[in-house]
Amino acid sequence: MTRGLLSLAAVSTLAALVSAQSPPSFVPTTIKGHFVEQFTSDWEDRWSPSKATKEEKAGEVFSYVGQWAVEEPTVYPGIEGDEGLVIKSKAAHHAISVPFSTPLDPKGETLVVQYEVKLQKGLECGGAYIKLLTDSDVGIQAEEFSDKTPYTIMFGPDRCGSTSKVHFIFRHKNPITGEVEEKHLQSPPSPKITKTSALYTLIVRPDQTYEIKINNESAKSGSLLTDFSPSVNPAAEIDDPSDVKPESWVESPKITDPSAVKPSDWDEDAPSTIPDTSATMPEDWLEDAPAMVPDPEAEKPEEWSDDDDGEWIAPSVANPECKEASGCGKWEQPMIPNPEYKGPWFAPLIDNPEYKGVWAPAKIPNPDYFEDNSPSDFNKIAGIGIELWSMTEDILFDNIYIGSSESDASALASETFLIKKPLEDALEEADKPEPAPISGDVEPDMRTQPLQWAQFKFQEFVNIAVVDPVGAVKQLPYTGAAAAAVFATLIGMMGVFFSVLLPSSKPAVKPVSKKAATAVAAKKSDDVTPDVAVAEAELKDAKPAGEVAAEPAVSKTRAGKSKAAADK
């Protein structure tokens, strides 16, 4: 809790600094990649919206009428003057693209794709991913860019209904058939659905490994050869399509025992329950009183007409006399399980002597088999396309990096994302409403208001314990245990505290003179001389109350000598 309070204090301090000082200003980066986009004032010279149409499966045709704009964020702005590409239309199809100055060939190189997304109004249903468009002889036809335009990689967040994931899809060409097939990442990570900026980074290395980072933290990594569906390389063997299961093949492992016979004493007609013959009617049972009676407080409505509506009958209510008794009406013995009940008889199952196992067709070599050990040698990339449908507007894209340098992508994030993110987080934290006051009737949410929830449960326990302590522990056992632990801890701390402050109660020992001790120790004679007698008395008086005085060593010696003399 201390760490949480410190974090909250830090965020509050940062929020105060943000409000008191002007935010940092945007400065274009000097980092170069194959393509870097920060949506500066000349962005329209590079980006072109689509004018194409899109046909859905149901036959409906839509146009890409969604509007685009480049502007600063309106929700939790971080860096002053930092503009991004924004979707401006709600529930509309959007498409826009930008060509590279030269196509990017990823063969044998590391490929890094990185960009920021800011969901200023959340993400109800739609995507915020980008596509790396495949190079072709005709290049990117910007005005005809649509969902049918070939792409090499699709990467980024998507959310709608139960779907909430970061896509990583690449299109792979079969070297034998020439067919292009989409390969989808299995078990993709979840996106950051927040109104502050989120940074998405995809790294594909020549060793066929990939890594997805979200906000500069690794979220998923693995191999292109094993983590995608369908698999990059097909199976070496396939089922023989001409193989047919023989008619005599038996796949049932068990059969009923043909030799089994129902026991003669098996009664299939016996009921599952029978009356409890040992039960007797309670003495206060009211057999003559009905369980339901007409409601004495009911009155016939004024608009009721006996001629039109028939005779009015008061509604029935529970007989109040039955509340004080064990029951009303005809009493019957309760039903109990029948100890003789066995149910329908079935012959037991035995192993099937004809069982051969589950049939499977024979395997044959796959005629379409190939082995591509370098799927990271993607098709050449001609540019970027953003083609989306979203129920939410004001989705902002910014600081796009496409290249081969992981360090350059990280440096760009340090200049942009890592500066704006804490500022945006502080603004978001400052914008949160104050926690609602504790209500005596409504239980606070434990996840969002843990302290208020604990106070509510403790007060609830105290209210019950005042009336019924045992009932409070039974009804709220965990709260009672926590309260007892806190109480025991307080008592223990108080005990330690007072033991330190208060003086010790150990009885004082009366000091013994040196002369007396010397006299007792030095005495060797059997006779008790006057000086020894006085010293022994002084030693006995020096013992604390309740402690038995030990016999002086000289007395033990004397007693031993006396016993020896008597034996002689």
C-alpha positions as CSV (number, residue, x, y, z in Angstrom):
1,M,0.0,0.0,0.0
2,T,2.9,2.3,0.7
3,R,4.2,1.8,-2.8
4,G,0.8,2.6,-4.2
5,L,0.5,5.8,-2.2
6,L,4.0,6.8,-3.4
7,S,3.0,6.2,-7.0
8,L,-0.2,8.1,-6.6
9,A,1.8,11.0,-5.0
10,A,4.2,10.9,-7.9
11,V,1.5,11.0,-10.5
12,S,-0.2,13.9,-8.6
13,T,3.0,15.8,-8.5
14,L,3.6,15.2,-12.2
15,A,0.1,16.4,-13.0
16,A,0.7,19.6,-11.0
17,L,3.9,20.2,-12.9
18,V,2.1,19.6,-16.2
19,S,-0.6,22.1,-15.4
20,A,1.9,24.6,-14.1
21,Q,4.5,24.4,-16.8
22,S,4.1,24.4,-20.6
23,P,4.4,21.0,-22.2
24,P,7.4,20.2,-24.4
25,S,7.2,21.3,-28.1
26,F,7.3,19.0,-31.1
27,V,10.7,18.8,-32.9
28,P,10.9,16.7,-36.1
29,T,13.2,13.8,-35.7
30,T,16.5,13.4,-37.6
31,I,16.2,9.6,-37.4
32,K,16.2,7.9,-40.8
33,G,14.6,4.6,-41.8
34,H,13.2,3.3,-45.0
35,F,10.1,5.3,-44.1
36,V,9.5,7.6,-41.2
37,E,6.3,9.6,-40.8
38,Q,5.5,12.2,-38.2
39,F,2.7,13.9,-40.2
40,T,4.3,17.3,-40.6
41,S,2.7,20.1,-42.6
42,D,3.5,18.5,-46.0
43,W,1.8,15.2,-45.2
44,E,-0.8,15.6,-48.0
45,D,2.1,15.4,-50.5
46,R,2.6,11.8,-49.5
47,W,-0.7,10.4,-48.3
48,S,-3.8,9.9,-50.5
49,P,-7.3,8.9,-49.4
50,S,-9.1,6.2,-51.3
51,K,-12.1,6.7,-53.5
52,A,-12.8,3.0,-54.0
53,T,-15.9,1.0,-53.1
54,K,-16.1,-2.1,-51.0
55,E,-18.5,-5.0,-51.4
56,E,-19.5,-7.0,-48.4
57,K,-20.4,-10.7,-48.4
58,A,-24.1,-9.9,-48.3
59,G,-23.8,-8.1,-51.6
60,E,-23.9,-4.6,-50.1
61,V,-21.6,-2.0,-51.6
62,F,-19.9,0.7,-49.5
63,S,-17.7,3.6,-50.4
64,Y,-14.7,4.7,-48.4
65,V,-16.3,7.9,-47.3
66,G,-14.6,8.2,-43.9
67,Q,-12.8,11.5,-43.4
68,W,-9.2,12.0,-42.4
69,A,-7.4,14.9,-40.8
70,V,-4.0,15.7,-39.3
71,E,-4.3,17.5,-36.0
72,E,-3.1,17.5,-32.4
73,P,-4.9,15.2,-30.0
74,T,-7.8,16.7,-28.2
75,V,-7.7,14.2,-25.3
76,Y,-4.7,14.3,-22.9
77,P,-2.3,16.1,-25.3
78,G,1.4,15.3,-24.5
79,I,3.7,17.3,-26.8
80,E,2.7,20.7,-28.0
81,G,2.5,20.8,-31.8
82,D,2.7,17.0,-32.2
83,E,0.1,16.2,-34.8
84,G,-1.1,12.8,-36.0
85,L,-3.4,11.3,-38.7
86,V,-6.9,11.0,-37.2
87,I,-10.0,9.1,-38.3
88,K,-12.8,11.7,-38.1
89,S,-16.0,9.7,-39.1
90,K,-17.9,7.4,-36.9
91,A,-19.3,4.1,-38.3
92,A,-17.7,4.6,-41.7
93,H,-15.2,2.9,-44.0
94,H,-11.8,4.6,-44.1
95,A,-8.9,4.0,-46.4
96,I,-5.7,6.0,-47.0
97,S,-2.2,5.0,-48.3
98,V,1.3,6.3,-48.8
99,P,3.9,4.9,-51.3
100,F,7.6,4.5,-50.4
101,S,10.1,6.3,-52.5
102,T,11.5,2.9,-53.4
103,P,10.2,-0.6,-52.6
104,L,11.5,-2.2,-49.4
105,D,13.0,-5.7,-49.8
106,P,13.1,-7.5,-46.4
107,K,15.0,-10.5,-47.8
108,G,17.9,-11.4,-45.4
109,E,17.3,-8.3,-43.3
110,T,15.6,-7.4,-40.0
111,L,12.2,-5.8,-40.5
112,V,11.0,-3.3,-37.9
113,V,7.4,-1.9,-38.0
114,Q,6.5,0.6,-35.3
115,Y,3.8,3.2,-34.8
116,E,1.7,4.9,-32.1
117,V,-2.1,4.7,-31.7
118,K,-4.1,7.0,-29.5
119,L,-7.7,5.9,-29.0
120,Q,-9.1,9.3,-27.8
121,K,-12.6,7.9,-27.5
122,G,-11.7,4.3,-26.8
123,L,-12.3,1.5,-29.2
124,E,-15.9,0.2,-29.2
125,C,-15.8,-1.9,-32.4
126,G,-13.1,-1.6,-35.0
127,G,-9.4,-1.8,-35.8
128,A,-6.4,0.4,-35.5
129,Y,-3.9,-1.7,-37.6
130,I,-1.8,-0.9,-40.6
131,K,-1.0,-2.9,-43.7
132,L,2.4,-3.0,-45.5
133,L,1.2,-3.1,-49.2
134,T,2.8,-5.6,-51.6
135,D,4.9,-4.2,-54.4
136,S,3.6,-4.8,-58.0
137,D,4.4,-3.6,-61.5
138,V,1.6,-1.0,-61.3
139,G,2.6,0.3,-57.9
140,I,0.0,1.5,-55.3
141,Q,-3.2,2.7,-56.9
142,A,-4.1,5.1,-54.1
143,E,-7.6,6.0,-55.4
144,E,-8.4,2.3,-55.8
145,F,-6.9,1.1,-52.5
146,S,-9.4,-1.2,-50.7
147,D,-9.6,-4.4,-48.7
148,K,-8.8,-6.3,-51.9
149,T,-5.4,-4.6,-52.3
150,P,-2.7,-7.2,-51.7
151,Y,-0.6,-6.7,-48.6
152,T,2.5,-8.4,-47.2
153,I,2.0,-7.8,-43.5
154,M,-1.0,-6.6,-41.4
155,F,-0.1,-5.5,-37.9
156,G,-1.9,-3.7,-35.0
157,P,-4.8,-3.8,-32.6
158,D,-8.3,-4.9,-33.4
159,R,-11.4,-5.1,-31.1
160,C,-15.0,-6.0,-31.6
161,G,-17.2,-8.1,-29.4
162,S,-15.2,-11.0,-28.0
163,T,-12.3,-10.2,-30.4
164,S,-9.5,-8.2,-28.8
165,K,-6.1,-8.9,-30.1
166,V,-3.0,-7.5,-31.8
167,H,-3.0,-8.8,-35.4
168,F,0.2,-10.1,-37.0
169,I,-0.7,-11.6,-40.4
170,F,1.7,-12.2,-43.2
171,R,1.0,-13.4,-46.7
172,H,3.1,-16.3,-47.9
173,K,3.5,-17.6,-51.4
174,N,3.5,-21.3,-52.1
175,P,6.7,-22.0,-54.1
176,I,5.1,-24.9,-56.0
177,T,1.6,-23.7,-56.7
178,G,2.2,-20.0,-56.6
179,E,-0.9,-19.6,-54.3
180,V,-0.7,-16.9,-51.7
181,E,-2.0,-17.8,-48.2
182,E,-2.5,-15.7,-45.1
183,K,-0.6,-16.9,-42.0
184,H,-2.2,-15.7,-38.7
185,L,-0.4,-15.5,-35.4
186,Q,-1.8,-18.0,-32.9
187,S,-2.6,-16.7,-29.4
188,P,-1.9,-13.0,-30.2
189,P,-1.4,-10.6,-27.3
190,S,-4.2,-8.2,-26.2
191,P,-4.1,-4.5,-27.1
192,K,-3.9,-1.5,-24.8
193,I,-7.4,0.0,-24.9
194,T,-6.7,3.4,-23.4
195,K,-7.1,7.0,-24.3
196,T,-3.4,7.7,-23.9
197,S,-0.9,6.8,-26.6
198,A,0.1,3.2,-27.1
199,L,3.3,2.1,-28.9
200,Y,3.2,-1.1,-31.1
201,T,6.4,-2.6,-32.4
202,L,6.9,-5.6,-34.6
203,I,10.4,-7.0,-35.2
204,V,11.0,-9.9,-37.6
205,R,14.6,-11.2,-37.7
206,P,16.4,-13.2,-40.4
207,D,16.7,-16.2,-38.0
208,Q,12.9,-16.5,-38.5
209,T,12.0,-15.2,-35.0
210,Y,9.6,-12.4,-34.3
211,E,8.8,-10.2,-31.3
212,I,5.8,-7.9,-30.6
213,K,6.3,-5.1,-28.2
214,I,3.6,-3.0,-26.6
215,N,4.7,0.2,-24.9
216,N,8.3,-0.9,-25.3
217,E,7.7,-4.1,-23.4
218,S,7.8,-7.5,-25.0
219,A,4.3,-9.0,-25.3
220,K,4.9,-12.0,-27.6
221,S,7.8,-13.7,-29.3
222,G,8.4,-16.9,-31.1
223,S,9.1,-18.4,-34.5
224,L,7.5,-17.9,-37.9
225,L,7.9,-21.6,-38.6
226,T,5.8,-22.8,-35.6
227,D,3.5,-20.1,-34.3
228,F,1.2,-19.4,-37.3
229,S,-1.9,-21.0,-38.7
230,P,-2.0,-22.4,-41.3
231,S,1.6,-23.6,-40.8
232,V,4.2,-22.1,-43.2
233,N,5.3,-25.6,-44.4
234,P,2.6,-28.2,-45.1
235,A,2.8,-31.8,-43.7
236,A,5.1,-34.2,-45.4
237,E,2.4,-36.8,-45.5
238,I,-1.4,-36.6,-45.9
239,D,-4.3,-39.0,-45.7
240,D,-4.8,-41.2,-48.7
241,P,-8.1,-39.9,-50.3
242,S,-8.7,-43.2,-52.0
243,D,-8.4,-45.3,-48.8
244,V,-11.8,-46.5,-47.5
245,K,-12.7,-48.1,-44.2
246,P,-13.6,-51.8,-44.6
247,E,-17.2,-52.7,-43.8
248,S,-16.1,-55.3,-41.3
249,W,-14.0,-52.8,-39.3
250,V,-15.2,-52.7,-35.7
251,E,-14.6,-49.4,-33.8
252,S,-16.7,-50.2,-30.7
253,P,-14.3,-51.1,-27.8
254,K,-17.2,-52.4,-25.5
255,I,-20.3,-54.5,-25.9
256,T,-23.0,-55.7,-23.6
257,D,-22.3,-59.1,-22.0
258,P,-24.6,-61.5,-23.8
259,S,-24.3,-64.1,-21.0
260,A,-25.5,-61.7,-18.3
261,V,-28.9,-62.4,-16.8
262,K,-31.0,-60.1,-14.6
263,P,-31.1,-61.4,-11.0
264,S,-34.4,-62.9,-9.9
265,D,-34.7,-60.5,-6.9
266,W,-34.2,-57.4,-9.1
267,D,-37.4,-55.4,-8.9
268,E,-37.5,-52.8,-11.6
269,D,-40.9,-51.6,-10.6
270,A,-39.9,-50.6,-7.0
271,P,-40.4,-46.9,-6.5
272,S,-37.4,-44.7,-5.8
273,T,-39.0,-43.1,-2.7
274,I,-41.5,-44.4,-0.1
275,P,-43.4,-42.8,2.8
276,D,-41.5,-42.5,6.1
277,T,-43.5,-44.8,8.3
278,S,-41.7,-43.7,11.4
279,A,-42.8,-40.1,11.0
280,T,-45.8,-38.8,13.0
281,M,-47.9,-35.7,12.6
282,P,-46.7,-32.8,14.8
283,E,-49.1,-32.0,17.6
284,D,-49.6,-28.4,16.5
285,W,-50.5,-29.4,12.9
286,L,-53.8,-27.8,11.8
287,E,-55.4,-30.4,9.6
288,D,-58.7,-28.5,9.4
289,A,-57.2,-25.2,8.5
290,P,-56.6,-24.4,4.8
291,A,-53.1,-23.4,3.8
292,M,-54.6,-20.4,1.7
293,V,-57.4,-18.1,2.7
294,P,-59.1,-15.2,0.9
295,D,-57.3,-11.9,1.6
296,P,-59.4,-10.2,4.3
297,E,-57.9,-6.8,3.2
298,A,-58.8,-7.1,-0.4
299,E,-61.7,-5.0,-1.7
300,K,-63.7,-5.4,-4.9
301,P,-62.6,-2.7,-7.4
302,E,-65.2,0.0,-7.9
303,E,-65.2,-0.6,-11.7
304,W,-65.9,-4.3,-11.2
305,S,-69.3,-5.4,-12.7
306,D,-70.7,-8.8,-11.6
307,D,-72.8,-8.9,-14.7
308,D,-69.9,-8.3,-17.1
309,D,-66.9,-9.6,-15.1
310,G,-68.6,-12.4,-13.1
311,E,-68.6,-12.9,-9.4
312,W,-65.7,-11.2,-7.8
313,I,-63.4,-13.5,-5.7
314,A,-60.9,-12.1,-3.3
315,P,-57.3,-13.2,-4.0
316,S,-55.9,-15.9,-1.8
317,V,-53.1,-15.3,0.7
318,A,-51.2,-17.6,3.1
319,N,-53.3,-18.5,6.2
320,P,-51.8,-16.5,9.1
321,E,-52.7,-19.3,11.5
322,C,-50.3,-21.6,9.7
323,K,-47.3,-19.3,10.5
324,E,-47.6,-20.2,14.2
325,A,-48.0,-23.9,13.6
326,S,-45.9,-26.6,11.9
327,G,-48.4,-26.6,9.0
328,C,-51.9,-26.7,7.7
329,G,-54.1,-28.9,5.6
330,K,-54.0,-32.7,5.2
331,W,-50.8,-34.1,6.7
332,E,-48.9,-36.8,4.9
333,Q,-45.8,-38.7,5.8
334,P,-42.7,-37.3,4.1
335,M,-41.0,-39.4,1.4
336,I,-37.6,-41.0,2.0
337,P,-35.3,-42.9,-0.4
338,N,-36.4,-46.5,-0.9
339,P,-33.6,-48.8,0.3
340,E,-34.9,-51.6,-2.0
341,Y,-34.8,-49.4,-5.1
342,K,-32.4,-50.6,-7.8
343,G,-33.8,-49.0,-11.0
344,P,-33.8,-50.5,-14.5
345,W,-31.4,-53.5,-15.0
346,F,-28.8,-53.3,-17.7
347,A,-26.4,-56.0,-18.8
348,P,-22.8,-55.0,-17.9
349,L,-20.3,-54.1,-20.6
350,I,-17.3,-56.2,-21.5
351,D,-14.4,-55.9,-23.9
352,N,-15.3,-56.3,-27.5
353,P,-13.3,-59.3,-28.9
354,E,-13.8,-57.9,-32.5
355,Y,-12.5,-54.4,-31.6
356,K,-9.8,-53.2,-34.0
357,G,-9.3,-49.6,-32.9
358,V,-10.2,-46.3,-34.5
359,W,-9.8,-46.5,-38.2
360,A,-7.7,-44.0,-40.0
361,P,-6.8,-43.8,-43.7
362,A,-3.3,-44.7,-44.8
363,K,-0.7,-42.0,-45.2
364,I,0.9,-41.1,-48.6
365,P,3.5,-38.5,-49.5
366,N,2.1,-35.0,-49.8
367,P,2.3,-34.0,-53.5
368,D,2.1,-30.3,-52.5
369,Y,4.8,-30.6,-49.9
370,F,7.6,-28.0,-49.8
371,E,10.0,-26.7,-47.2
372,D,10.5,-23.0,-46.8
373,N,13.0,-22.3,-44.0
374,S,13.1,-18.5,-44.7
375,P,9.5,-17.2,-44.5
376,S,11.0,-13.9,-43.3
377,D,12.0,-13.2,-46.8
378,F,8.7,-11.4,-47.4
379,N,7.5,-10.0,-50.7
380,K,8.7,-6.6,-51.5
381,I,6.8,-3.8,-49.7
382,A,5.7,-0.8,-51.8
383,G,4.1,1.4,-49.1
384,I,1.6,1.6,-46.1
385,G,-2.1,1.4,-46.2
386,I,-4.7,2.0,-43.4
387,E,-8.0,0.5,-44.3
388,L,-10.5,0.3,-41.4
389,W,-14.1,0.3,-40.4
390,S,-14.7,1.6,-36.9
391,M,-17.6,2.6,-34.7
392,T,-15.4,5.0,-32.9
393,E,-13.9,8.2,-34.3
394,D,-10.8,10.2,-33.3
395,I,-8.4,7.3,-33.6
396,L,-4.9,8.9,-34.0
397,F,-1.9,7.4,-35.8
398,D,1.6,8.9,-35.3
399,N,5.4,8.4,-35.4
400,I,5.5,5.5,-38.0
401,Y,8.8,3.8,-38.5
402,I,9.5,1.2,-41.1
403,G,13.1,0.0,-41.5
404,S,15.7,-2.5,-40.4
405,S,17.2,-0.9,-37.3
406,E,15.9,-1.9,-33.9
407,S,18.0,0.8,-32.3
408,D,16.7,3.5,-34.5
409,A,13.1,2.5,-33.7
410,S,14.0,2.6,-30.0
411,A,15.6,6.0,-30.4
412,L,12.5,7.4,-32.1
413,A,10.4,6.1,-29.3
414,S,12.7,7.8,-26.8
415,E,12.2,11.1,-28.6
416,T,8.4,10.8,-28.8
417,F,6.5,8.1,-27.0
418,L,8.6,8.0,-23.8
419,I,8.3,11.8,-23.5
420,K,4.5,12.1,-24.1
421,K,3.3,8.9,-22.3
422,P,4.0,10.0,-18.7
423,L,2.5,13.5,-19.4
424,E,-0.6,11.9,-20.8
425,D,-0.8,9.4,-17.9
426,A,-0.6,12.3,-15.4
427,L,-3.4,14.2,-17.2
428,E,-5.5,11.1,-17.3
429,E,-4.9,10.5,-13.6
430,A,-5.8,14.1,-12.7
431,D,-9.0,13.7,-14.8
432,K,-10.3,10.8,-12.8
433,P,-13.4,11.6,-10.6
434,E,-13.0,11.6,-6.9
435,P,-14.0,8.3,-5.2
436,A,-17.7,8.2,-4.3
437,P,-18.4,8.5,-0.6
438,I,-19.2,5.3,1.3
439,S,-22.9,4.6,1.4
440,G,-24.3,2.6,4.2
441,D,-26.5,0.7,1.8
442,V,-24.3,0.2,-1.3
443,E,-21.2,-2.0,-1.1
444,P,-18.2,-0.4,-2.9
445,D,-16.3,-2.3,-5.6
446,M,-13.4,-4.1,-4.1
447,R,-11.2,-3.7,-7.2
448,T,-11.7,0.0,-7.8
449,Q,-12.2,1.1,-4.1
450,P,-10.4,-1.4,-1.9
451,L,-10.1,0.9,1.1
452,Q,-13.7,1.9,1.0
453,W,-14.7,-1.7,0.6
454,A,-12.7,-2.8,3.7
455,Q,-14.3,0.0,5.7
456,F,-17.8,-1.0,4.6
457,K,-17.2,-4.7,5.5
458,F,-15.8,-3.8,8.9
459,Q,-18.7,-1.5,9.7
460,E,-21.1,-4.1,8.5
461,F,-19.4,-6.7,10.9
462,V,-19.5,-4.2,13.8
463,N,-23.3,-3.5,13.2
464,I,-24.1,-7.2,13.4
465,A,-21.7,-8.0,16.2
466,V,-23.4,-5.4,18.5
467,V,-26.6,-7.4,18.3
468,D,-25.3,-11.0,17.8
469,P,-21.5,-11.5,18.0
470,V,-21.7,-15.2,17.1
471,G,-24.0,-14.5,14.2
472,A,-21.6,-11.8,12.9
473,V,-18.7,-14.3,12.8
474,K,-20.8,-16.9,11.0
475,Q,-22.2,-14.4,8.5
476,L,-18.9,-12.6,7.9
477,P,-16.1,-15.1,8.9
478,Y,-13.3,-13.5,6.9
479,T,-14.1,-10.0,8.2
480,G,-14.2,-11.4,11.7
481,A,-10.9,-13.2,11.3
482,A,-9.3,-10.0,9.9
483,A,-10.7,-7.9,12.8
484,A,-9.4,-10.4,15.3
485,A,-6.0,-10.5,13.8
486,V,-5.8,-6.7,13.9
487,F,-7.0,-6.6,17.5
488,A,-4.5,-9.2,18.5
489,T,-1.7,-7.3,16.8
490,L,-2.6,-4.1,18.6
491,I,-2.7,-5.9,22.0
492,G,0.7,-7.4,21.3
493,M,2.2,-4.1,20.4
494,M,0.7,-2.5,23.5
495,G,2.2,-5.2,25.7
496,V,5.7,-4.6,24.2
497,F,5.2,-0.9,24.6
498,F,4.3,-1.0,28.3
499,S,7.0,-3.6,29.1
500,V,9.6,-1.1,27.9
501,L,8.2,1.8,29.8
502,L,7.3,0.2,33.1
503,P,10.1,-0.9,35.7
504,S,10.8,-4.6,36.4
505,S,8.9,-6.2,39.3
506,K,11.7,-8.6,40.3
507,P,12.2,-8.7,44.1
508,A,15.2,-6.9,45.5
509,V,17.9,-9.1,47.0
510,K,19.2,-8.0,50.4
511,P,23.0,-7.5,50.2
512,V,25.2,-9.9,52.2
513,S,28.2,-8.6,54.0
514,K,31.6,-9.9,52.8
515,K,32.5,-10.9,56.4
516,A,29.4,-13.2,56.7
517,A,30.1,-15.0,53.3
518,T,33.8,-15.5,54.2
519,A,32.9,-16.9,57.6
520,V,30.5,-19.5,56.2
521,A,32.8,-20.6,53.4
522,A,35.9,-20.9,55.7
523,K,34.2,-23.0,58.4
524,K,35.5,-26.6,58.4
525,S,34.4,-27.8,61.9
526,D,31.4,-29.9,62.6
527,D,30.3,-27.6,65.4
528,V,28.2,-24.5,64.6
529,T,30.1,-21.6,66.0
530,P,28.4,-18.4,66.8
531,D,29.9,-16.5,63.9
532,V,28.8,-19.2,61.4
533,A,25.3,-19.2,62.8
534,V,25.0,-15.5,62.4
535,A,26.3,-15.7,58.8
536,E,23.8,-18.5,57.8
537,A,20.9,-16.5,59.2
538,E,22.1,-13.5,57.2
539,L,22.2,-15.6,54.0
540,K,18.7,-16.9,54.5
541,D,17.3,-13.5,55.1
542,A,18.9,-12.3,51.8
543,K,16.8,-14.8,49.6
544,P,13.8,-13.2,47.8
545,A,10.3,-14.0,49.0
546,G,9.0,-17.4,47.7
547,E,12.5,-18.7,46.9
548,V,13.8,-21.6,49.1
549,A,17.2,-20.9,50.5
550,A,19.8,-23.3,49.4
551,E,21.8,-25.0,52.2
552,P,25.2,-23.5,52.5
553,A,28.1,-25.7,51.3
554,V,29.5,-25.8,54.8
555,S,26.3,-27.3,56.2
556,K,26.3,-30.1,53.6
557,T,29.9,-30.8,54.5
558,R,29.0,-31.0,58.2
559,A,26.0,-33.2,57.6
560,G,28.1,-35.6,55.6
561,K,30.7,-35.9,58.4
562,S,28.0,-36.5,61.0
563,K,26.5,-39.3,58.9
564,A,29.9,-40.9,58.5
565,A,30.5,-40.8,62.2
566,A,27.2,-42.4,63.0
567,D,28.0,-45.2,60.5
568,K,31.2,-45.9,62.3
